[in-house]
Structures are given as structure tokens and as C-alpha cells.
């Protein structure tokens, strides 16, 4: 069952180079089966092996990433109802948030993890918008990567993420919330 949930999570991520940290650090948010594997390296490896047995998932030991064929992603998602799809997207948002350092402490030393997760966040940002995920965690993820992209001088993409984060924060927390003001301030600074 853990292998099946591993594949379900991967169905909502960018198919290439899915960082292992999403599961090992953020697994507590990915349902009962995967949460049991957070501190169980051997169990995680067994789940990956089970998923790979039928060529549903590939593992790159060198980069500690997983890959899933796009066709497998589509078949997996096609077998889910909309409520289940939304639930998995919400879980993925929480898991990626768990992997990231605190929002207030974006430092150069943290750039490698941001760069490693960037393709996944780009995919998840599209899913947040598509599924209209109106939660503070979704906004936090968008804002944190906007901050990172700003630091990397990728201003156009940073602006887009700031605007999405502002919209989600405003709908989730109300216009007067500090997070709304902070995001608006960050957008103005950009």
C-alpha cells in the first residue's frame, strides 16, 4: 500500500527528478502509509522497489530522486475522482512545505534545496490554481518560492508567484491579515 501511495503522490509532481526529501521529510503529510516511512529508510526503499517492480517508478540512486512516466501519471489520476485528486494535491503542498526552511530564513546555504524542489513547485503552483486550493499553506509555498526566485533575479516568475500567494492569502485569511500585508510588501519590493 505504501508503494501505491508513493505512486499517487508522484502522479501530482513533475515526473522527472522528484526529490526523495518530499517523502522522507514531508511524508507525515502524505497519508497513513507514507507517514510510517518518514523515519524508516528501509521501508521507504522497499516501497520504491515495489513501485519500480512494474516499471511504474524509477529511482536514481546518485541524485536520490524518483521518476515516473507521464503516461503512468495520467492513468493514475484518471482512476481518481475529483475529491481524491484534490486531497492528494493538498497533501503534496503540505509535504513540500515541510521540506523547506522557515520562510524568514531564506539564506544562500538553502538555495540547493530550493533549486532541487523548483520543478516540483512549478507543477504544484499550477495545481493550486487549477484546484483553487485556498489555504495558507499553499500561499506560503508560493511566496517562499517567489522570494527564492527574486533572490535568483528571476523577477517575472517571482512576480507571478507573489501575485498568486497574495490572492490565496487574501481569500484564506482575509484582507487584514499580516501575511496578506507581508506578501503585498514583498510584491511591492520586487
N, C-alpha and C positions, 0 to 999 in steps of 0.2 A: 504493500500500500504506500510505503514511503516513496518508492520509485515512481508510482503513478502520480503522486502529488508533486514530485520533483519535475516530472514532465509537464504537468499542468502549469506550474509556475513558469517554466521555460517557454510555454506557449504564449505568454504575455510579455516576453522580453525580446530584445534584439537577438536574432538567432545565433550570431557569432560572438565568441568571446564573452560568455556570461560568467562574471566573476564568482568564484567559489564563496566569497565573503557574504554574498547575498543569502546564502543558505547557512553558513557557519556562524555568522554574527547576527543576521536578521531572521534566522529560522524560527525563532519563537513566535513570530507573527504569521507564519505560513501554514498554520493548521496543526492539528494534533500530531500527525505522523512526522512532519518535518521538525516540529519543535523538540521532539525527543532526540533528534540528531545534532542539536546545537553543540553539545559537549561530547558527542560520541563520534569521533573521527572515523573509527572503523565502521560504524553503522552508516555514516554518510557515504563512505567509499563503497559499501555493499549496495546501497540504493543506486548509486551511479552505475555500478557494474550491472545491476539488474535492469536498469533502463537502457544500458548500452547493449545488452544481450540481443535485443531485437532491432538494433540499429536505430533506435529512437533518439539516442543521445550519444554524442561523442565527447570524450574527455581529453584535454590537452594537459598532460602532467607538468610540462615545462612552465606554462603560463598559469596553471591552476585555474583553468576556465572550462566551461562546458559549451557545446554547440548542439543545436537542434535544427534539423532540416525544416525549411519553411513549410513544406507540404505537411509534415507531421504537426507543426503548429496549427495549421488551418484545419486539419482533421480533428485535432483535439478540441479546438474552440467550436467547431461545427457541432460537436456532440454535446455541447453545454447550452443550457438555457441562459437567457439574459441575466437573470438574478445571480446565477453561479458565476458567469463571466465577470460581473461587477464585483462580486465578493473576492475573486482572485486578483483583480486589479487593485482593490483596496488593500489586500494583503501585501502585494508586491510593493506598493507605496510605503507601507509601514516597514517592511523589511529593508528597503534601500535606505530609508531614513535612519534606521538603526545602525547601519554601517558607517554613516557619516559622522565626522567630529561635530562638536557643538557649533551652532550657527555663528556664535560670536567669535569663534576662534579659527577662522579661515587663515591658515598660515602656509607659507611656501612648502613646509615639510608635509602638508596634507595634500598637495597637488597631485601626487601619483594616484591616490585612491579616487580623487575626483575624475581624473583623466581615465582611469580604468572603468569607472561607472558611467561616464558620459554617454556612450551609445545607448546604454540601458535607460538612462534618464530621458534622453530624447524620445525614445519609444514610449516610455511611461507618460511623458508630458502629453503626447498625442492621445493616449488612452484616458488621461484625466479629463481632457477636453471632450473627447467623444462620449464618455460615460457620465460627464457632468459630475465629477467627484467633488463635492463641496465640503471639504474637511480641512481643518487647519494643517494636518499632516501633509496633505497634498500641496498646499500653498507653501509650506516650509521647504519641501523638496524643490519646488520650482524656484523659490527665492534663493536657496542656498546655491543652486547651480547657476543662477543668474549672477550672483556675487562672484563665483569662481570664474565664469566667462568674462565678466567685467575685468577681473584681475589679469586675464589672459588676452585682453584687448579684443575680444570677440563681441563688440558692442551691439551689433544688430540682433544676434541671438539672445544676448543678455537682456536687451530691452523687451523682447517678446516674452521671455520667461518672467521678468518683473511684472509686466502687464497682466499676465495670466495669474501670477501669485496674488497681485493686488485684487483682482476680480474675485478669486476664490476666498481670500481672507475676508473681503468685504461682505460676501454672501454668507460665509460661515460664522463670522464673529461680529458683524455689524460695523457700520462706518466709524464709530467712535473708539474702536479697539486699538490698542497700542501697536499691534502687529500690522494693522492697516496703515497707520501713520508711518511706521518704520519702513515698510515696503514702498510707500509713496515717496518718502525721503530718499531711499536708495535709488528709485527710478529718477527722481529729480537730479540726484548727484551724477547719475550716468549721463 
